[in-house]
Amino acid sequence: MNSGVHQGPFLCKGSCDAPVDLLLGDYAATCTAASSTTADCSGRIDVHPAYGELINSDVGTWKGGAPALDTSST
């Protein structure tokens, strides 16, 4: 993939436009171009309970996503 493409999976609690909580991966996902407009990507969402991530009050509905932003043409 182009080095100007930034990607990574995430989980958000509440609306992903204005999440109550957000979990990300420690590292970007790895992607391979599948076509000129799509990519096949693999990434991890890292959860660190020792740092206060996912406490009891985080119970509820979470949504997931994984954007890929091409910043090379800006």
TORKOLMAR-396703 format. One record per atom (N, C-alpha, C): residue in one letter; atom name; x, y, z. Coordinates in nm, 3 decimals, padded with zeros to 5 digits. Layout:
N
{rest->A; atom->CA; u->X; v->Y; w->Z} .
...
END
This chain:
74
{rest->M; atom->N; u->00.084; v->-00.118; w->00.000} .
{rest->M; atom->CA; u->00.000; v->00.000; w->00.000} .
{rest->M; atom->C; u->00.088; v->00.124; w->00.000} .
{rest->N; atom->N; u->00.032; v->00.230; w->-00.043} .
{rest->N; atom->CA; u->00.099; v->00.358; w->-00.045} .
{rest->N; atom->C; u->00.136; v->00.400; w->00.097} .
{rest->S; atom->N; u->00.255; v->00.454; w->00.115} .
{rest->S; atom->CA; u->00.298; v->00.495; w->00.249} .
{rest->S; atom->C; u->00.215; v->00.610; w->00.303} .
{rest->G; atom->N; u->00.134; v->00.676; w->00.218} .
{rest->G; atom->CA; u->00.048; v->00.784; w->00.263} .
{rest->G; atom->C; u->-00.087; v->00.736; w->00.310} .
{rest->V; atom->N; u->-00.108; v->00.605; w->00.319} .
{rest->V; atom->CA; u->-00.236; v->00.551; w->00.363} .
{rest->V; atom->C; u->-00.225; v->00.516; w->00.511} .
{rest->H; atom->N; u->-00.312; v->00.576; w->00.594} .
{rest->H; atom->CA; u->-00.313; v->00.550; w->00.737} .
{rest->H; atom->C; u->-00.440; v->00.473; w->00.769} .
{rest->Q; atom->N; u->-00.425; v->00.363; w->00.838} .
{rest->Q; atom->CA; u->-00.540; v->00.277; w->00.864} .
{rest->Q; atom->C; u->-00.526; v->00.211; w->01.000} .
{rest->G; atom->N; u->-00.635; v->00.160; w->01.050} .
{rest->G; atom->CA; u->-00.633; v->00.087; w->01.175} .
{rest->G; atom->C; u->-00.773; v->00.063; w->01.227} .
{rest->P; atom->N; u->-00.795; v->-00.054; w->01.287} .
{rest->P; atom->CA; u->-00.927; v->-00.085; w->01.341} .
{rest->P; atom->C; u->-00.952; v->-00.007; w->01.471} .
{rest->F; atom->N; u->-01.080; v->00.009; w->01.504} .
{rest->F; atom->CA; u->-01.117; v->00.076; w->01.628} .
{rest->F; atom->C; u->-01.249; v->00.020; w->01.678} .
{rest->L; atom->N; u->-01.273; v->00.038; w->01.807} .
{rest->L; atom->CA; u->-01.402; v->00.012; w->01.870} .
{rest->L; atom->C; u->-01.446; v->00.141; w->01.936} .
{rest->C; atom->N; u->-01.572; v->00.177; w->01.919} .
{rest->C; atom->CA; u->-01.623; v->00.297; w->01.985} .
{rest->C; atom->C; u->-01.751; v->00.263; w->02.059} .
{rest->K; atom->N; u->-01.767; v->00.324; w->02.175} .
{rest->K; atom->CA; u->-01.889; v->00.310; w->02.255} .
{rest->K; atom->C; u->-01.971; v->00.434; w->02.233} .
{rest->G; atom->N; u->-02.099; v->00.417; w->02.204} .
{rest->G; atom->CA; u->-02.185; v->00.530; w->02.169} .
{rest->G; atom->C; u->-02.170; v->00.559; w->02.021} .
{rest->S; atom->N; u->-02.198; v->00.679; w->01.982} .
{rest->S; atom->CA; u->-02.186; v->00.719; w->01.843} .
{rest->S; atom->C; u->-02.038; v->00.729; w->01.806} .
{rest->C; atom->N; u->-02.001; v->00.675; w->01.693} .
{rest->C; atom->CA; u->-01.861; v->00.684; w->01.651} .
{rest->C; atom->C; u->-01.824; v->00.826; w->01.608} .
{rest->D; atom->N; u->-01.925; v->00.911; w->01.582} .
{rest->D; atom->CA; u->-01.898; v->01.051; w->01.551} .
{rest->D; atom->C; u->-01.854; v->01.128; w->01.676} .
{rest->A; atom->N; u->-01.906; v->01.089; w->01.791} .
{rest->A; atom->CA; u->-01.871; v->01.151; w->01.919} .
{rest->A; atom->C; u->-01.873; v->01.041; w->02.026} .
{rest->P; atom->N; u->-01.774; v->00.952; w->02.024} .
{rest->P; atom->CA; u->-01.778; v->00.835; w->02.112} .
{rest->P; atom->C; u->-01.763; v->00.870; w->02.260} .
{rest->V; atom->N; u->-01.829; v->00.790; w->02.343} .
{rest->V; atom->CA; u->-01.813; v->00.799; w->02.487} .
{rest->V; atom->C; u->-01.677; v->00.740; w->02.524} .
{rest->D; atom->N; u->-01.635; v->00.636; w->02.453} .
{rest->D; atom->CA; u->-01.507; v->00.572; w->02.474} .
{rest->D; atom->C; u->-01.457; v->00.519; w->02.341} .
{rest->L; atom->N; u->-01.327; v->00.503; w->02.327} .
{rest->L; atom->CA; u->-01.267; v->00.462; w->02.201} .
{rest->L; atom->C; u->-01.146; v->00.375; w->02.229} .
{rest->L; atom->N; u->-01.138; v->00.261; w->02.162} .
{rest->L; atom->CA; u->-01.022; v->00.173; w->02.172} .
{rest->L; atom->C; u->-00.958; v->00.160; w->02.035} .
{rest->L; atom->N; u->-00.826; v->00.171; w->02.030} .
{rest->L; atom->CA; u->-00.751; v->00.164; w->01.906} .
{rest->L; atom->C; u->-00.642; v->00.058; w->01.918} .
{rest->G; atom->N; u->-00.578; v->00.029; w->01.808} .
{rest->G; atom->CA; u->-00.462; v->-00.057; w->01.811} .
{rest->G; atom->C; u->-00.337; v->00.022; w->01.845} .
{rest->D; atom->N; u->-00.238; v->-00.046; w->01.900} .
{rest->D; atom->CA; u->-00.111; v->00.019; w->01.927} .
{rest->D; atom->C; u->-00.035; v->00.049; w->01.798} .
{rest->Y; atom->N; u->-00.062; v->-00.027; w->01.695} .
{rest->Y; atom->CA; u->00.008; v->-00.013; w->01.567} .
{rest->Y; atom->C; u->-00.094; v->-00.006; w->01.453} .
{rest->A; atom->N; u->-00.054; v->00.055; w->01.345} .
{rest->A; atom->CA; u->-00.141; v->00.062; w->01.227} .
{rest->A; atom->C; u->-00.163; v->-00.078; w->01.170} .
{rest->A; atom->N; u->-00.274; v->-00.094; w->01.102} .
{rest->A; atom->CA; u->-00.301; v->-00.221; w->01.033} .
{rest->A; atom->C; u->-00.208; v->-00.234; w->00.912} .
{rest->T; atom->N; u->-00.194; v->-00.355; w->00.865} .
{rest->T; atom->CA; u->-00.119; v->-00.377; w->00.741} .
{rest->T; atom->C; u->-00.221; v->-00.400; w->00.630} .
{rest->C; atom->N; u->-00.198; v->-00.339; w->00.516} .
{rest->C; atom->CA; u->-00.293; v->-00.347; w->00.405} .
{rest->C; atom->C; u->-00.222; v->-00.383; w->00.275} .
{rest->T; atom->N; u->-00.296; v->-00.452; w->00.191} .
{rest->T; atom->CA; u->-00.251; v->-00.485; w->00.056} .
{rest->T; atom->C; u->-00.359; v->-00.441; w->-00.040} .
{rest->A; atom->N; u->-00.321; v->-00.371; w->-00.146} .
{rest->A; atom->CA; u->-00.419; v->-00.325; w->-00.244} .
{rest->A; atom->C; u->-00.488; v->-00.445; w->-00.309} .
{rest->A; atom->N; u->-00.621; v->-00.444; w->-00.308} .
{rest->A; atom->CA; u->-00.698; v->-00.549; w->-00.375} .
{rest->A; atom->C; u->-00.743; v->-00.500; w->-00.513} .
{rest->S; atom->N; u->-00.761; v->-00.369; w->-00.525} .
{rest->S; atom->CA; u->-00.797; v->-00.307; w->-00.653} .
{rest->S; atom->C; u->-00.756; v->-00.160; w->-00.641} .
{rest->S; atom->N; u->-00.792; v->-00.080; w->-00.739} .
{rest->S; atom->CA; u->-00.755; v->00.062; w->-00.731} .
{rest->S; atom->C; u->-00.837; v->00.138; w->-00.626} .
{rest->T; atom->N; u->-00.946; v->00.078; w->-00.576} .
{rest->T; atom->CA; u->-01.030; v->00.147; w->-00.478} .
{rest->T; atom->C; u->-01.051; v->00.069; w->-00.349} .
{rest->T; atom->N; u->-00.996; v->-00.051; w->-00.336} .
{rest->T; atom->CA; u->-01.016; v->-00.131; w->-00.214} .
{rest->T; atom->C; u->-00.884; v->-00.191; w->-00.168} .
{rest->A; atom->N; u->-00.881; v->-00.230; w->-00.041} .
{rest->A; atom->CA; u->-00.763; v->-00.292; w->00.017} .
{rest->A; atom->C; u->-00.806; v->-00.403; w->00.111} .
{rest->D; atom->N; u->-00.722; v->-00.503; w->00.126} .
{rest->D; atom->CA; u->-00.741; v->-00.608; w->00.225} .
{rest->D; atom->C; u->-00.649; v->-00.575; w->00.342} .
{rest->C; atom->N; u->-00.708; v->-00.556; w->00.461} .
{rest->C; atom->CA; u->-00.630; v->-00.511; w->00.576} .
{rest->C; atom->C; u->-00.647; v->-00.605; w->00.694} .
{rest->S; atom->N; u->-00.544; v->-00.609; w->00.776} .
{rest->S; atom->CA; u->-00.547; v->-00.687; w->00.899} .
{rest->S; atom->C; u->-00.484; v->-00.603; w->01.009} .
{rest->G; atom->N; u->-00.554; v->-00.592; w->01.122} .
{rest->G; atom->CA; u->-00.502; v->-00.513; w->01.233} .
{rest->G; atom->C; u->-00.559; v->-00.561; w->01.365} .
{rest->R; atom->N; u->-00.499; v->-00.515; w->01.472} .
{rest->R; atom->CA; u->-00.542; v->-00.555; w->01.606} .
{rest->R; atom->C; u->-00.592; v->-00.435; w->01.684} .
{rest->I; atom->N; u->-00.686; v->-00.461; w->01.771} .
{rest->I; atom->CA; u->-00.729; v->-00.362; w->01.870} .
{rest->I; atom->C; u->-00.670; v->-00.410; w->02.002} .
{rest->D; atom->N; u->-00.583; v->-00.331; w->02.059} .
{rest->D; atom->CA; u->-00.515; v->-00.370; w->02.182} .
{rest->D; atom->C; u->-00.587; v->-00.309; w->02.301} .
{rest->V; atom->N; u->-00.618; v->-00.394; w->02.399} .
{rest->V; atom->CA; u->-00.687; v->-00.350; w->02.520} .
{rest->V; atom->C; u->-00.594; v->-00.371; w->02.638} .
{rest->H; atom->N; u->-00.575; v->-00.265; w->02.716} .
{rest->H; atom->CA; u->-00.484; v->-00.269; w->02.831} .
{rest->H; atom->C; u->-00.561; v->-00.236; w->02.959} .
{rest->P; atom->N; u->-00.622; v->-00.338; w->03.024} .
{rest->P; atom->CA; u->-00.699; v->-00.313; w->03.145} .
{rest->P; atom->C; u->-00.616; v->-00.249; w->03.257} .
{rest->A; atom->N; u->-00.488; v->-00.277; w->03.263} .
{rest->A; atom->CA; u->-00.403; v->-00.219; w->03.368} .
{rest->A; atom->C; u->-00.392; v->-00.068; w->03.356} .
{rest->Y; atom->N; u->-00.422; v->-00.013; w->03.238} .
{rest->Y; atom->CA; u->-00.416; v->00.132; w->03.216} .
{rest->Y; atom->C; u->-00.554; v->00.196; w->03.219} .
{rest->G; atom->N; u->-00.652; v->00.124; w->03.274} .
{rest->G; atom->CA; u->-00.785; v->00.180; w->03.289} .
{rest->G; atom->C; u->-00.876; v->00.161; w->03.169} .
{rest->E; atom->N; u->-00.834; v->00.082; w->03.073} .
{rest->E; atom->CA; u->-00.919; v->00.054; w->02.957} .
{rest->E; atom->C; u->-01.015; v->-00.060; w->02.993} .
{rest->L; atom->N; u->-01.139; v->-00.045; w->02.956} .
{rest->L; atom->CA; u->-01.246; v->-00.141; w->02.982} .
{rest->L; atom->C; u->-01.267; v->-00.168; w->03.130} .
{rest->I; atom->N; u->-01.324; v->-00.068; w->03.195} .
{rest->I; atom->CA; u->-01.363; v->-00.084; w->03.335} .
{rest->I; atom->C; u->-01.512; v->-00.120; w->03.340} .
{rest->N; atom->N; u->-01.564; v->-00.150; w->03.457} .
{rest->N; atom->CA; u->-01.702; v->-00.197; w->03.471} .
{rest->N; atom->C; u->-01.803; v->-00.103; w->03.407} .
{rest->S; atom->N; u->-01.780; v->00.028; w->03.414} .
{rest->S; atom->CA; u->-01.876; v->00.123; w->03.357} .
{rest->S; atom->C; u->-01.876; v->00.123; w->03.204} .
{rest->D; atom->N; u->-01.784; v->00.051; w->03.141} .
{rest->D; atom->CA; u->-01.779; v->00.043; w->02.996} .
{rest->D; atom->C; u->-01.874; v->-00.061; w->02.937} .
{rest->V; atom->N; u->-01.954; v->-00.126; w->03.024} .
{rest->V; atom->CA; u->-02.052; v->-00.223; w->02.974} .
{rest->V; atom->C; u->-02.150; v->-00.151; w->02.883} .
{rest->G; atom->N; u->-02.184; v->-00.212; w->02.772} .
{rest->G; atom->CA; u->-02.279; v->-00.153; w->02.679} .
{rest->G; atom->C; u->-02.249; v->-00.194; w->02.537} .
{rest->T; atom->N; u->-02.308; v->-00.126; w->02.444} .
{rest->T; atom->CA; u->-02.291; v->-00.158; w->02.303} .
{rest->T; atom->C; u->-02.171; v->-00.084; w->02.245} .
{rest->W; atom->N; u->-02.086; v->-00.157; w->02.177} .
{rest->W; atom->CA; u->-01.969; v->-00.103; w->02.110} .
{rest->W; atom->C; u->-01.984; v->-00.128; w->01.961} .
{rest->K; atom->N; u->-01.930; v->-00.039; w->01.881} .
{rest->K; atom->CA; u->-01.931; v->-00.056; w->01.735} .
{rest->K; atom->C; u->-01.786; v->-00.058; w->01.688} .
{rest->G; atom->N; u->-01.764; v->-00.125; w->01.576} .
{rest->G; atom->CA; u->-01.629; v->-00.135; w->01.523} .
{rest->G; atom->C; u->-01.618; v->-00.078; w->01.385} .
{rest->G; atom->N; u->-01.499; v->-00.040; w->01.348} .
{rest->G; atom->CA; u->-01.475; v->00.009; w->01.214} .
{rest->G; atom->C; u->-01.326; v->00.009; w->01.184} .
{rest->A; atom->N; u->-01.293; v->00.042; w->01.063} .
{rest->A; atom->CA; u->-01.153; v->00.047; w->01.022} .
{rest->A; atom->C; u->-01.139; v->00.136; w->00.899} .
{rest->P; atom->N; u->-01.113; v->00.265; w->00.920} .
{rest->P; atom->CA; u->-01.097; v->00.355; w->00.807} .
{rest->P; atom->C; u->-00.959; v->00.338; w->00.742} .
{rest->A; atom->N; u->-00.951; v->00.373; w->00.618} .
{rest->A; atom->CA; u->-00.823; v->00.383; w->00.548} .
{rest->A; atom->C; u->-00.823; v->00.520; w->00.480} .
{rest->L; atom->N; u->-00.733; v->00.606; w->00.522} .
{rest->L; atom->CA; u->-00.729; v->00.743; w->00.473} .
{rest->L; atom->C; u->-00.605; v->00.763; w->00.387} .
{rest->D; atom->N; u->-00.624; v->00.797; w->00.262} .
{rest->D; atom->CA; u->-00.512; v->00.822; w->00.170} .
{rest->D; atom->C; u->-00.472; v->00.968; w->00.184} .
{rest->T; atom->N; u->-00.360; v->00.991; w->00.248} .
{rest->T; atom->CA; u->-00.313; v->01.128; w->00.270} .
{rest->T; atom->C; u->-00.205; v->01.168; w->00.170} .
{rest->S; atom->N; u->-00.176; v->01.082; w->00.075} .
{rest->S; atom->CA; u->-00.068; v->01.111; w->-00.019} .
{rest->S; atom->C; u->-00.107; v->01.213; w->-00.125} .
{rest->S; atom->N; u->-00.237; v->01.237; w->-00.145} .
{rest->S; atom->CA; u->-00.280; v->01.329; w->-00.251} .
{rest->S; atom->C; u->-00.327; v->01.463; w->-00.198} .
{rest->T; atom->N; u->-00.292; v->01.496; w->-00.074} .
{rest->T; atom->CA; u->-00.334; v->01.624; w->-00.017} .
{rest->T; atom->C; u->-00.236; v->01.735; w->-00.048} .
END
